[in-house]
Amino acid sequence: MKDNSTSQRRTLVGRPRRMFNTLAATGLAVSMATVGANMAIAPAQASVAPIVVWVDAARVPQVKAYEKANPSVKIDLVTFDGGDNGSGSIESKVSLFNRIGHGWPDIVFSGEANDVQKLGTPPFNFPAVLNQGGLLPNGLLKGYATGTLADCYIGGKLECLRNDVAFDVLWVNVALMKQFGYTVPTTWQQWQAIGEEVAKSHPGYIVGSIGDDFDDEIYLQAAQCPINEQIKPYTILDNPADPNCTGMASLLDPLQADGALSPSYVFASTYGKQYGVSPSFPNGHVLMMPGPAWYSGAIFCGTCELGELKGTVAAYPPLHWAGSPKTYTGDVGGGLWIMSSHTKDPQAVAKVLVGLATSTVSQNLSQGYPGYIPAAKSWISLQDASGFWAAPLAPAFATAVSEVWSGWTETPWDTIGIWTDSVLPNLTAGDSVSSQLPVLGAAISNYAQSDGFQVVTKP
């Protein structure tokens, strides 16, 4: 069914797995739409046939804003689950289209950071190679933050553009911290000590979660745990007994045991009622929480118009491991824009792909911190100008974006899915993080070997 524009709106039935990517456009995004749509970008070349674009619900405002700024471009917009958390929806559809010889979309948004690593190999062979044939403007790739595009390369071929980066920071309820008399920690050890004190003096309050399907990337990746590190082609370092792994697990175990870490999924319907994250965060029970950049819009600032939230939440730089020469943080997702190798008009489609991934028109409406630096500067300035945050986000985000540990490799298998299926049920049942490291290591090893990788425990 057509709306008032020239584009079509369709929904591709899928199985949504990660709730934050199925959220409707936030109030802040709506309020930014007018600003973003009025910013000038290079017009895209018109195409005779509509360009078919698949996105999840959270990316629809980005596509609509781009359309409005480029009225000559016809887009057939299809919504689906974004492939989140290893749902495999993109792969299953591409497999079908490969069999019947038609039906491929021109552009796909994926919320799963390792989708290119799967789609770029047989039997899929879906992504177009972007760094060949003059598809990208000169100098475009230099505008991306260091390491942001690493997941998009397969053997030197660039097969996607990054939408946003999902580095972890420390989210803090500054009002509660002041009320309880705590100083914001800078190390994991300080964070643990506060968590232990909170459990004794303020039972029911929490300093983080251990019930999320992405907690491995919050804690183990930040600890440089070499449990999914590709050290050379088709060789994975998988050593759950490494001191970096066991050290973080030992730090988390007592916090889990005394209730300072929530065993609940942060997007569960009961989480807000139990911990009061939103809309009554100031009166809730979350003191602080290590988590990704996209918590800014998905949890804390769904509308940025709720008076009781204003001036309460702030982001602080990633926690540092005491004694380590450098700070590292995890990276929970971050979306990818993928162009199909089957598109009939690669030049026109590539211009739309670039516009969606890098223009302020699109990226001002991103739920997460854009990977393209000029767009990120615009996005963060709008966030801070909202007056919602207790302190500007820009300093913490600028620090964290360069501290993601690259040893947590995106591979054909989905580590988040493995954690969710193999580890999370046991943690929810009360098993310690330490007890689950061998479980996680064995599951990753099985998946790696089934995909033809050699697994080693030493570099």
VEXKEFI-929242 format. One line per field, with one value per residue (C-alpha): residue number from 1; residue in three letters; x, y, z. Coordinates in nm, 2 decimals. Last residue first. Example, Ala and Ser with C-alpha at 12.3 -4.5 7.8 and 13.67 -1.06 7.14 Angstrom:
<recs>
i = 2; 1
aa = ser; ala
x = 1.37; 1.23
y = -0.11; -0.45
z = 0.71; 0.78
</recs>
This chain:
<recs>
i = 459; 458; 457; 456; 455; 454; 453; 452; 451; 450; 449; 448; 447; 446; 445; 444; 443; 442; 441; 440; 439; 438; 437; 436; 435; 434; 433; 432; 431; 430; 429; 428; 427; 426; 425; 424; 423; 422; 421; 420; 419; 418; 417; 416; 415; 414; 413; 412; 411; 410; 409; 408; 407; 406; 405; 404; 403; 402; 401; 400; 399; 398; 397; 396; 395; 394; 393; 392; 391; 390; 389; 388; 387; 386; 385; 384; 383; 382; 381; 380; 379; 378; 377; 376; 375; 374; 373; 372; 371; 370; 369; 368; 367; 366; 365; 364; 363; 362; 361; 360; 359; 358; 357; 356; 355; 354; 353; 352; 351; 350; 349; 348; 347; 346; 345; 344; 343; 342; 341; 340; 339; 338; 337; 336; 335; 334; 333; 332; 331; 330; 329; 328; 327; 326; 325; 324; 323; 322; 321; 320; 319; 318; 317; 316; 315; 314; 313; 312; 311; 310; 309; 308; 307; 306; 305; 304; 303; 302; 301; 300; 299; 298; 297; 296; 295; 294; 293; 292; 291; 290; 289; 288; 287; 286; 285; 284; 283; 282; 281; 280; 279; 278; 277; 276; 275; 274; 273; 272; 271; 270; 269; 268; 267; 266; 265; 264; 263; 262; 261; 260; 259; 258; 257; 256; 255; 254; 253; 252; 251; 250; 249; 248; 247; 246; 245; 244; 243; 242; 241; 240; 239; 238; 237; 236; 235; 234; 233; 232; 231; 230; 229; 228; 227; 226; 225; 224; 223; 222; 221; 220; 219; 218; 217; 216; 215; 214; 213; 212; 211; 210; 209; 208; 207; 206; 205; 204; 203; 202; 201; 200; 199; 198; 197; 196; 195; 194; 193; 192; 191; 190; 189; 188; 187; 186; 185; 184; 183; 182; 181; 180; 179; 178; 177; 176; 175; 174; 173; 172; 171; 170; 169; 168; 167; 166; 165; 164; 163; 162; 161; 160; 159; 158; 157; 156; 155; 154; 153; 152; 151; 150; 149; 148; 147; 146; 145; 144; 143; 142; 141; 140; 139; 138; 137; 136; 135; 134; 133; 132; 131; 130; 129; 128; 127; 126; 125; 124; 123; 122; 121; 120; 119; 118; 117; 116; 115; 114; 113; 112; 111; 110; 109; 108; 107; 106; 105; 104; 103; 102; 101; 100; 99; 98; 97; 96; 95; 94; 93; 92; 91; 90; 89; 88; 87; 86; 85; 84; 83; 82; 81; 80; 79; 78; 77; 76; 75; 74; 73; 72; 71; 70; 69; 68; 67; 66; 65; 64; 63; 62; 61; 60; 59; 58; 57; 56; 55; 54; 53; 52; 51; 50; 49; 48; 47; 46; 45; 44; 43; 42; 41; 40; 39; 38; 37; 36; 35; 34; 33; 32; 31; 30; 29; 28; 27; 26; 25; 24; 23; 22; 21; 20; 19; 18; 17; 16; 15; 14; 13; 12; 11; 10; 9; 8; 7; 6; 5; 4; 3; 2; 1
aa = pro; lys; thr; val; val; gln; phe; gly; asp; ser; gln; ala; tyr; asn; ser; ile; ala; ala; gly; leu; val; pro; leu; gln; ser; ser; val; ser; asp; gly; ala; thr; leu; asn; pro; leu; val; ser; asp; thr; trp; ile; gly; ile; thr; asp; trp; pro; thr; glu; thr; trp; gly; ser; trp; val; glu; ser; val; ala; thr; ala; phe; ala; pro; ala; leu; pro; ala; ala; trp; phe; gly; ser; ala; asp; gln; leu; ser; ile; trp; ser; lys; ala; ala; pro; ile; tyr; gly; pro; tyr; gly; gln; ser; leu; asn; gln; ser; val; thr; ser; thr; ala; leu; gly; val; leu; val; lys; ala; val; ala; gln; pro; asp; lys; thr; his; ser; ser; met; ile; trp; leu; gly; gly; gly; val; asp; gly; thr; tyr; thr; lys; pro; ser; gly; ala; trp; his; leu; pro; pro; tyr; ala; ala; val; thr; gly; lys; leu; glu; gly; leu; glu; cys; thr; gly; cys; phe; ile; ala; gly; ser; tyr; trp; ala; pro; gly; pro; met; met; leu; val; his; gly; asn; pro; phe; ser; pro; ser; val; gly; tyr; gln; lys; gly; tyr; thr; ser; ala; phe; val; tyr; ser; pro; ser; leu; ala; gly; asp; ala; gln; leu; pro; asp; leu; leu; ser; ala; met; gly; thr; cys; asn; pro; asp; ala; pro; asn; asp; leu; ile; thr; tyr; pro; lys; ile; gln; glu; asn; ile; pro; cys; gln; ala; ala; gln; leu; tyr; ile; glu; asp; asp; phe; asp; asp; gly; ile; ser; gly; val; ile; tyr; gly; pro; his; ser; lys; ala; val; glu; glu; gly; ile; ala; gln; trp; gln; gln; trp; thr; thr; pro; val; thr; tyr; gly; phe; gln; lys; met; leu; ala; val; asn; val; trp; leu; val; asp; phe; ala; val; asp; asn; arg; leu; cys; glu; leu; lys; gly; gly; ile; tyr; cys; asp; ala; leu; thr; gly; thr; ala; tyr; gly; lys; leu; leu; gly; asn; pro; leu; leu; gly; gly; gln; asn; leu; val; ala; pro; phe; asn; phe; pro; pro; thr; gly; leu; lys; gln; val; asp; asn; ala; glu; gly; ser; phe; val; ile; asp; pro; trp; gly; his; gly; ile; arg; asn; phe; leu; ser; val; lys; ser; glu; ile; ser; gly; ser; gly; asn; asp; gly; gly; asp; phe; thr; val; leu; asp; ile; lys; val; ser; pro; asn; ala; lys; glu; tyr; ala; lys; val; gln; pro; val; arg; ala; ala; asp; val; trp; val; val; ile; pro; ala; val; ser; ala; gln; ala; pro; ala; ile; ala; met; asn; ala; gly; val; thr; ala; met; ser; val; ala; leu; gly; thr; ala; ala; leu; thr; asn; phe; met; arg; arg; pro; arg; gly; val; leu; thr; arg; arg; gln; ser; thr; ser; asn; asp; lys; met
x = 4.85; 4.75; 4.42; 4.37; 4.07; 4.11; 3.81; 3.61; 3.26; 3.18; 3.51; 3.41; 3.07; 3.21; 3.48; 3.23; 3.02; 3.32; 3.44; 3.10; 3.06; 3.41; 3.34; 3.01; 3.13; 3.31; 2.99; 2.82; 2.52; 2.20; 1.92; 1.95; 2.32; 2.24; 1.98; 2.23; 2.51; 2.43; 2.15; 2.20; 2.58; 2.58; 2.34; 2.56; 2.87; 2.71; 2.89; 3.04; 3.29; 3.31; 3.63; 3.66; 4.03; 3.94; 3.90; 3.69; 3.89; 3.87; 3.49; 3.51; 3.69; 3.48; 3.17; 3.27; 3.35; 3.04; 2.77; 2.73; 2.65; 2.32; 2.16; 1.83; 1.93; 1.85; 2.17; 2.37; 2.19; 2.19; 2.57; 2.62; 2.44; 2.62; 2.96; 2.87; 2.77; 3.11; 3.28; 3.10; 3.04; 2.73; 2.65; 2.33; 1.95; 2.02; 1.79; 2.08; 2.23; 1.98; 1.98; 2.33; 2.45; 2.68; 2.51; 2.18; 2.34; 2.62; 2.36; 2.16; 2.46; 2.55; 2.20; 2.24; 2.59; 2.49; 2.18; 2.08; 2.14; 2.25; 2.57; 2.33; 2.44; 2.48; 2.43; 2.55; 2.43; 2.62; 2.63; 2.75; 3.11; 3.32; 3.57; 3.94; 4.15; 4.53; 4.84; 4.64; 4.71; 4.35; 4.11; 3.96; 3.59; 3.46; 3.42; 3.12; 2.77; 2.52; 2.16; 1.96; 1.94; 1.60; 1.43; 1.14; 1.06; 1.00; 1.08; 1.39; 1.16; 1.32; 1.61; 1.73; 1.65; 1.67; 1.79; 2.10; 2.13; 2.26; 2.61; 2.64; 2.63; 2.80; 2.52; 2.49; 2.27; 1.97; 1.70; 1.43; 1.33; 1.55; 1.46; 1.08; 0.99; 1.20; 1.46; 1.23; 1.41; 1.13; 0.86; 1.12; 1.25; 0.91; 0.85; 1.20; 1.43; 1.70; 1.69; 1.68; 1.95; 2.03; 2.38; 2.41; 2.21; 2.45; 2.55; 2.58; 2.81; 3.01; 3.06; 3.14; 3.50; 3.58; 3.44; 3.65; 3.97; 3.88; 3.86; 4.17; 4.35; 4.30; 4.10; 3.83; 4.09; 3.95; 4.20; 4.04; 4.22; 4.05; 4.27; 4.49; 4.45; 4.07; 3.97; 3.66; 3.76; 4.05; 3.91; 4.03; 3.85; 3.62; 3.53; 3.44; 3.22; 3.00; 3.04; 2.96; 2.66; 2.49; 2.20; 2.12; 2.07; 2.40; 2.30; 2.46; 2.52; 2.19; 1.97; 1.76; 1.98; 2.12; 2.38; 2.50; 2.43; 2.54; 2.87; 2.94; 2.85; 3.08; 3.37; 3.29; 3.29; 3.62; 3.77; 3.63; 3.82; 3.71; 3.44; 3.19; 3.22; 2.96; 2.77; 2.44; 2.25; 2.52; 2.53; 2.15; 2.14; 2.42; 2.24; 2.53; 2.59; 2.94; 3.04; 3.02; 3.10; 2.80; 2.91; 2.65; 2.56; 2.87; 2.92; 2.92; 3.12; 3.47; 3.70; 4.04; 3.99; 3.64; 3.60; 3.29; 3.38; 3.68; 3.47; 3.47; 3.84; 3.94; 3.63; 3.50; 3.58; 3.88; 3.63; 3.47; 3.79; 3.69; 3.31; 3.21; 3.11; 3.42; 3.43; 3.59; 3.57; 3.21; 3.21; 2.85; 2.71; 2.52; 2.77; 2.52; 2.65; 2.93; 3.08; 2.99; 2.66; 2.82; 3.10; 2.86; 2.61; 2.87; 2.75; 2.39; 2.16; 2.15; 2.02; 1.97; 2.00; 1.91; 1.67; 1.70; 1.38; 1.52; 1.70; 1.47; 1.75; 1.95; 1.63; 1.56; 1.91; 1.89; 1.57; 1.72; 2.04; 1.85; 1.63; 1.92; 1.78; 2.14; 2.08; 1.92; 1.86; 1.71; 1.37; 1.18; 1.05; 1.04; 1.08; 1.04; 1.24; 1.21; 1.48; 1.38; 1.25; 1.60; 1.57; 1.23; 1.36; 1.66; 1.42; 1.20; 1.50; 1.63; 1.28; 1.25; 1.57; 1.41; 1.15; 1.41; 1.53; 1.51; 1.55; 1.43; 1.53; 1.23; 1.29; 1.38; 1.66; 1.73; 2.08; 2.13; 2.13; 2.45; 2.34; 2.17; 2.04; 1.66; 1.57; 1.79; 1.64; 1.28; 1.35; 1.52; 1.19; 1.09; 1.42; 1.38; 1.03; 1.17; 1.11; 0.94; 1.14; 1.22; 1.60; 1.58; 1.41; 1.67; 1.52; 1.25; 1.13; 1.04; 0.75; 0.86; 0.65; 0.58; 0.57; 0.59; 0.76; 0.63; 0.52; 0.16; 0.15; 0.14; 0.00
y = -1.80; -2.07; -2.25; -2.34; -2.40; -2.47; -2.34; -2.54; -2.40; -2.71; -2.65; -2.29; -2.40; -2.67; -2.44; -2.17; -2.42; -2.55; -2.21; -2.10; -2.41; -2.37; -2.01; -2.11; -2.21; -1.88; -1.69; -1.86; -2.08; -1.94; -2.06; -1.73; -1.80; -2.15; -2.02; -1.75; -1.99; -2.22; -2.05; -1.68; -1.71; -1.90; -1.64; -1.36; -1.54; -1.58; -1.81; -1.68; -1.47; -1.12; -1.12; -1.02; -0.93; -0.58; -0.44; -0.13; 0.17; 0.43; 0.49; 0.49; 0.82; 1.02; 0.87; 0.97; 1.33; 1.37; 1.25; 1.59; 1.59; 1.52; 1.45; 1.58; 1.92; 1.82; 2.00; 1.71; 1.46; 1.71; 1.76; 1.38; 1.33; 1.61; 1.49; 1.13; 1.23; 1.39; 1.08; 0.80; 0.52; 0.69; 0.67; 0.47; 0.52; 0.68; 0.98; 1.22; 0.95; 0.98; 1.35; 1.37; 1.16; 0.87; 0.53; 0.62; 0.84; 0.59; 0.32; 0.56; 0.64; 0.27; 0.20; 0.45; 0.31; -0.05; -0.04; -0.40; -0.52; -0.88; -0.80; -0.67; -0.37; -0.41; -0.14; -0.26; -0.19; -0.18; -0.48; -0.47; -0.35; -0.41; -0.18; -0.17; 0.06; 0.04; -0.04; -0.29; -0.27; -0.19; -0.29; 0.04; 0.11; 0.27; 0.65; 0.80; 0.85; 1.06; 1.01; 1.24; 1.58; 1.53; 1.21; 1.35; 1.59; 1.33; 1.48; 1.29; 1.06; 0.72; 0.87; 0.62; 0.28; 0.26; 0.61; 0.64; 0.26; 0.28; 0.36; 0.01; -0.09; -0.08; 0.00; 0.24; 0.29; 0.12; 0.09; 0.34; 0.68; 0.87; 0.61; 0.66; 0.64; 0.43; 0.23; 0.14; -0.17; -0.42; -0.26; -0.16; -0.51; -0.69; -0.64; -0.78; -0.54; -0.54; -0.92; -1.01; -1.16; -0.81; -0.77; -0.64; -0.95; -1.10; -1.40; -1.20; -0.94; -1.22; -1.39; -1.08; -1.02; -1.39; -1.39; -1.09; -1.26; -1.60; -1.45; -1.23; -1.52; -1.75; -2.06; -1.98; -2.02; -2.01; -1.87; -1.92; -2.02; -2.00; -1.71; -1.59; -1.50; -1.50; -1.43; -1.59; -1.69; -1.46; -1.26; -0.91; -0.80; -0.56; -0.85; -1.06; -0.80; -0.61; -0.85; -1.15; -0.96; -0.96; -1.19; -1.00; -1.15; -1.04; -0.68; -0.38; -0.18; -0.29; -0.16; -0.42; -0.41; -0.06; -0.11; -0.46; -0.51; -0.15; -0.22; -0.52; -0.31; -0.03; -0.27; -0.42; -0.08; 0.00; -0.33; -0.25; 0.08; 0.44; 0.44; 0.73; 0.84; 0.72; 0.92; 0.73; 1.05; 1.16; 0.83; 0.83; 1.16; 1.07; 0.76; 0.63; 0.47; 0.33; 0.31; 0.03; 0.06; 0.02; 0.17; 0.29; 0.25; 0.07; 0.03; -0.31; -0.56; -0.41; -0.66; -0.70; -1.07; -1.01; -0.66; -0.52; -0.62; -0.40; -0.09; 0.08; 0.01; 0.37; 0.60; 0.64; 0.95; 0.80; 0.56; 0.85; 0.98; 0.94; 0.88; 0.51; 0.30; 0.36; 0.00; -0.16; -0.07; -0.16; -0.53; -0.63; -0.85; -1.18; -1.46; -1.69; -2.04; -1.95; -1.65; -1.28; -1.35; -1.51; -1.27; -0.99; -1.10; -1.07; -0.74; -0.84; -0.53; -0.58; -0.32; -0.46; -0.28; -0.39; -0.66; -1.01; -1.15; -1.35; -1.67; -1.92; -2.09; -1.78; -1.61; -1.88; -1.88; -1.50; -1.53; -1.78; -1.58; -1.26; -1.42; -1.59; -1.50; -1.45; -1.19; -0.95; -1.04; -0.70; -0.81; -0.71; -0.39; -0.34; 0.00; 0.03; 0.34; 0.59; 0.85; 1.19; 1.31; 1.31; 1.49; 1.33; 0.99; 1.03; 1.12; 0.82; 0.59; 0.71; 0.70; 0.33; 0.23; 0.14; -0.09; -0.31; -0.24; -0.39; -0.15; -0.22; 0.06; 0.15; 0.11; 0.41; 0.53; 0.89; 0.98; 1.07; 1.43; 1.54; 1.63; 1.94; 1.95; 2.01; 1.65; 1.63; 1.93; 1.82; 1.47; 1.57; 1.59; 1.26; 1.11; 1.25; 1.11; 0.77; 0.58; 0.25; -0.01; -0.33; -0.28; -0.26; -0.59; -0.82; -1.13; -1.03; -1.33; -1.23; -1.12; -0.89; -0.57; -0.35; 0.03; 0.16; 0.48; 0.76; 0.96; 1.00; 0.64; 0.34; 0.00
z = 2.05; 2.31; 2.35; 1.98; 1.77; 1.39; 1.19; 0.94; 1.03; 1.25; 1.42; 1.52; 1.64; 1.86; 2.00; 2.08; 2.28; 2.46; 2.56; 2.68; 2.90; 3.03; 3.13; 3.29; 3.64; 3.67; 3.59; 3.89; 3.85; 4.00; 3.76; 3.57; 3.52; 3.39; 3.14; 3.03; 2.94; 2.65; 2.46; 2.53; 2.53; 2.20; 2.05; 2.16; 2.02; 1.68; 1.44; 1.12; 1.31; 1.46; 1.67; 2.03; 2.00; 1.88; 2.23; 2.19; 2.33; 2.05; 2.08; 2.46; 2.49; 2.26; 2.42; 2.77; 2.66; 2.43; 2.67; 2.83; 3.21; 3.40; 3.06; 2.94; 2.82; 2.46; 2.34; 2.46; 2.23; 1.94; 1.97; 1.99; 1.66; 1.47; 1.59; 1.51; 1.15; 1.09; 1.25; 1.06; 1.31; 1.43; 1.81; 1.85; 1.81; 1.47; 1.39; 1.34; 1.12; 0.83; 0.76; 0.90; 0.61; 0.66; 0.65; 0.49; 0.23; 0.15; 0.09; -0.13; -0.33; -0.36; -0.49; -0.78; -0.88; -0.84; -1.06; -1.12; -0.76; -0.73; -0.53; -0.26; -0.05; 0.32; 0.58; 0.92; 1.27; 1.60; 1.83; 2.19; 2.17; 2.49; 2.65; 2.69; 2.91; 2.88; 3.09; 3.31; 3.68; 3.77; 3.49; 3.36; 3.35; 3.04; 3.05; 3.23; 3.10; 3.30; 3.41; 3.65; 3.50; 3.34; 3.43; 3.63; 3.35; 3.09; 2.75; 2.66; 2.48; 2.52; 2.71; 2.96; 2.80; 2.42; 2.35; 2.57; 2.61; 2.26; 2.39; 2.54; 2.90; 3.24; 3.49; 3.78; 4.08; 3.93; 4.20; 4.10; 4.23; 3.98; 3.71; 3.73; 3.37; 3.33; 3.52; 3.81; 3.92; 3.96; 3.75; 3.48; 3.47; 3.45; 3.08; 3.01; 2.83; 3.09; 3.11; 3.48; 3.70; 3.83; 3.96; 4.32; 4.42; 4.67; 4.46; 4.13; 4.29; 4.45; 4.11; 3.90; 4.01; 3.99; 3.63; 3.54; 3.67; 3.51; 3.17; 3.18; 3.36; 3.06; 3.15; 2.89; 2.62; 2.26; 2.01; 1.67; 1.35; 1.01; 0.89; 1.18; 1.54; 1.54; 1.90; 2.05; 2.40; 2.45; 2.75; 2.70; 3.02; 2.82; 2.60; 2.90; 3.07; 2.83; 2.53; 2.75; 2.89; 2.55; 2.62; 2.94; 3.28; 3.45; 3.51; 3.66; 3.98; 4.16; 4.44; 4.63; 4.94; 5.02; 5.29; 5.24; 4.86; 4.80; 4.98; 4.76; 4.45; 4.56; 4.59; 4.25; 4.08; 4.25; 4.12; 3.77; 3.77; 3.74; 4.00; 4.05; 4.41; 4.65; 4.92; 4.90; 4.79; 4.56; 4.38; 4.37; 4.20; 3.96; 3.83; 3.63; 3.30; 3.26; 2.89; 2.64; 2.27; 2.03; 1.71; 1.45; 1.09; 0.96; 0.58; 0.43; 0.21; 0.20; 0.03; 0.19; 0.27; 0.42; 0.55; 0.71; 1.07; 1.06; 0.96; 1.29; 1.36; 1.37; 1.34; 0.99; 0.78; 0.61; 0.44; 0.25; 0.11; -0.26; -0.29; -0.29; -0.58; -0.79; -0.92; -0.61; -0.24; -0.21; -0.28; -0.31; -0.03; -0.10; -0.15; 0.03; -0.01; 0.03; 0.21; 0.24; 0.41; 0.71; 0.79; 0.68; 0.94; 1.22; 1.37; 1.39; 1.36; 0.98; 0.74; 0.39; 0.06; -0.30; -0.18; -0.34; -0.49; -0.78; -0.88; -0.71; -0.51; -0.44; -0.33; -0.08; 0.06; 0.08; 0.29; 0.53; 0.57; 0.64; 0.90; 1.08; 1.42; 1.53; 1.80; 1.55; 1.19; 1.13; 1.25; 0.93; 0.77; 0.39; 0.23; -0.15; -0.22; -0.51; -0.51; -0.67; -0.34; -0.18; 0.15; 0.22; 0.13; 0.37; 0.65; 0.57; 0.57; 0.91; 1.05; 0.95; 1.13; 1.46; 1.29; 1.13; 0.78; 0.42; 0.13; -0.22; -0.46; -0.67; -1.05; -1.26; -1.03; -0.94; -0.85; -0.49; -0.38; -0.19; 0.16; 0.30; 0.66; 0.66; 0.72; 1.02; 1.20; 1.12; 1.23; 1.55; 1.75; 1.61; 1.72; 2.06; 2.08; 2.00; 1.68; 1.76; 1.95; 1.75; 1.78; 2.16; 2.19; 2.06; 1.90; 1.66; 1.46; 1.11; 0.89; 0.62; 0.64; 0.35; 0.29; -0.06; -0.18; -0.39; -0.09; 0.03; 0.14; -0.09; 0.00
</recs>
